[in-house]
Amino acid sequence: MNHLMRAAAVAPTLTEVRSWPATVDVSRAALALGISRSQMYALIQRGEAPVRTLAFGARKRVVTASLVRLLEAA
């Protein structure tokens, strides 16, 4: 996603997040939380991510169910 597309991106609704696959990339999860991709990666690196993440080598994925629980509690 380039900078212009990112600026135009709108946070998804909870209903939309519920329809996502079992895991999503960090950028998509960050958008749902209203934070930047770099902020999300920093939280993951420090072990402070408010959602469950999975590591596949250097690649990180966010568990959608944990993202839904967090958004439902907000």
Rosetta silent file (secondary structure, phi, psi, omega in degrees, C-alpha in Angstrom):
SEQUENCE: MNHLMRAAAVAPTLTEVRSWPATVDVSRAALALGISRSQMYALIQRGEAPVRTLAFGARKRVVTASLVRLLEAA
SCORE:     score description
SCORE:     0.000 S_00000001
   1 L     0.000  124.273 -179.462    0.000    0.000    0.000 S_00000001
   2 L   -82.097  173.510 -175.207    1.576    3.296   -1.008 S_00000001
   3 H   -60.834  -37.915 -179.335    1.455    6.511    1.066 S_00000001
   4 H   -67.531  -41.058  178.191   -1.494    7.987   -0.843 S_00000001
   5 H   -66.690  -40.072 -179.554   -3.569    4.854   -0.407 S_00000001
   6 H   -62.990  -39.542  179.903   -2.628    4.648    3.272 S_00000001
   7 H   -65.487  -31.522 -178.752   -3.751    8.238    3.848 S_00000001
   8 H   -87.600   -9.018 -177.699   -7.100    7.448    2.280 S_00000001
   9 L   -65.547  138.933  179.581   -7.542    4.199    4.237 S_00000001
  10 L  -114.458  139.698  179.173  -10.465    4.171    6.630 S_00000001
  11 L   -58.848  137.161  179.872  -10.594    2.017    9.727 S_00000001
  12 L   -72.662  158.028  174.937  -12.787   -1.029    9.169 S_00000001
  13 L   -78.792  163.994  177.055  -15.961   -1.584   11.154 S_00000001
  14 H   -60.593  -38.365  177.666  -16.168   -4.337   13.733 S_00000001
  15 H   -60.363  -42.304  178.058  -18.474   -6.233   11.379 S_00000001
  16 H   -64.579  -43.997 -179.561  -15.814   -6.065    8.662 S_00000001
  17 H   -60.869  -39.930  178.743  -13.081   -7.238   11.045 S_00000001
  18 H   -60.324  -25.471 -178.458  -15.236  -10.216   12.049 S_00000001
  19 L   -88.967   -2.968 -179.158  -15.308  -11.291    8.380 S_00000001
  20 L   -70.109  162.456  175.767  -11.508  -11.277    8.014 S_00000001
  21 L   -63.462  172.683 -176.883   -9.485  -14.508    7.732 S_00000001
  22 L   -56.149  -35.804  175.595   -8.142  -16.214   10.884 S_00000001
  23 E  -132.102  152.541  178.382   -4.958  -14.129   10.759 S_00000001
  24 E  -133.831  162.776  178.571   -4.140  -10.800    9.146 S_00000001
  25 E   -72.830  162.858 -175.974   -0.982   -8.849    8.466 S_00000001
  26 H   -61.595  -37.817 -179.866    0.253   -6.277   10.949 S_00000001
  27 H   -61.443  -43.526 -179.140   -0.675   -3.331    8.697 S_00000001
  28 H   -66.927  -42.017  178.054   -4.304   -4.410    8.497 S_00000001
  29 H   -64.594  -40.978  178.998   -4.544   -4.980   12.260 S_00000001
  30 H   -61.646  -41.403  178.028   -2.936   -1.604   12.940 S_00000001
  31 H   -59.590  -43.162  179.715   -5.518    0.083   10.709 S_00000001
  32 H   -64.072  -31.057 -179.604   -8.324   -1.577   12.690 S_00000001
  33 H   -88.349   -9.476 -179.933   -6.782   -0.294   15.922 S_00000001
  34 L    76.283   27.183  176.716   -6.231    3.197   14.588 S_00000001
  35 L  -123.696  168.525 -179.569   -2.466    3.109   15.024 S_00000001
  36 L   -79.895  159.193  176.749    0.409    3.122   12.574 S_00000001
  37 H   -57.971  -42.805 -179.089    2.086    0.025   11.251 S_00000001
  38 H   -67.056  -36.086  176.191    5.353    1.071   12.896 S_00000001
  39 H   -63.622  -42.233 -179.346    3.615    1.565   16.263 S_00000001
  40 H   -64.581  -44.147  178.121    2.127   -1.914   16.000 S_00000001
  41 H   -62.497  -37.977  178.445    5.487   -3.475   15.144 S_00000001
  42 H   -63.831  -42.019  177.350    7.067   -1.658   18.108 S_00000001
  43 H   -62.507  -42.479  178.845    4.388   -3.049   20.449 S_00000001
  44 H   -63.110  -46.129 -178.726    4.958   -6.546   19.084 S_00000001
  45 H   -58.936  -38.976 -178.887    8.739   -6.212   19.460 S_00000001
  46 L   -83.849   -3.036 -178.038    8.366   -5.150   23.116 S_00000001
  47 L    74.333   23.800 -176.656    5.873   -7.932   23.844 S_00000001
  48 L  -113.349   13.042 -179.049    3.168   -5.327   24.550 S_00000001
  49 L   -63.125  134.926 -179.236    0.806   -5.935   21.636 S_00000001
  50 L   -79.118    4.969 -179.672   -2.814   -5.877   22.838 S_00000001
  51 L  -131.025  160.548  178.212   -3.592   -8.735   20.451 S_00000001
  52 L   -77.438  134.166  178.596   -2.230  -12.236   19.924 S_00000001
  53 E  -123.230  154.042  176.099    0.441  -12.471   17.281 S_00000001
  54 E  -122.179  141.636  177.920    2.077  -15.384   15.529 S_00000001
  55 E  -108.550  130.933  174.661    5.589  -15.416   14.132 S_00000001
  56 E  -121.715   86.810 -170.732    6.429  -17.243   10.934 S_00000001
  57 L    67.613 -128.176  178.616   10.141  -16.674   10.736 S_00000001
  58 L   -84.278  -10.901 -177.062   10.572  -12.899   10.554 S_00000001
  59 E   -83.820  137.038  179.216    6.972  -12.486    9.390 S_00000001
  60 E  -114.081  144.257  175.597    4.294  -11.573   11.944 S_00000001
  61 E  -131.648  149.982  178.596    0.538  -12.191   11.754 S_00000001
  62 E  -106.658  133.825  178.943   -2.231  -11.011   14.068 S_00000001
  63 E   -76.360  118.242 -174.791   -4.916  -13.445   15.220 S_00000001
  64 H   -59.915  -39.549 -179.181   -8.212  -11.938   14.109 S_00000001
  65 H   -58.597  -38.571  179.556  -10.207  -13.410   17.013 S_00000001
  66 H   -70.552  -33.303  176.431   -8.006  -11.533   19.504 S_00000001
  67 H   -66.792  -42.168  178.457   -8.460   -8.335   17.499 S_00000001
  68 H   -62.739  -46.569  179.495  -12.247   -8.788   17.551 S_00000001
  69 H   -57.935  -42.920  179.547  -12.216   -9.358   21.352 S_00000001
  70 H   -63.588  -45.697 -179.111  -10.192   -6.200   21.869 S_00000001
  71 H   -67.982  -34.137  177.557  -12.464   -4.105   19.675 S_00000001
  72 H   -66.841  -31.823 -178.811  -15.596   -5.528   21.327 S_00000001
  73 H   -78.708  -16.010 -176.401  -14.242   -4.504   24.736 S_00000001
  74 L   -73.938    0.000    0.000  -13.584   -0.930   23.609 S_00000001
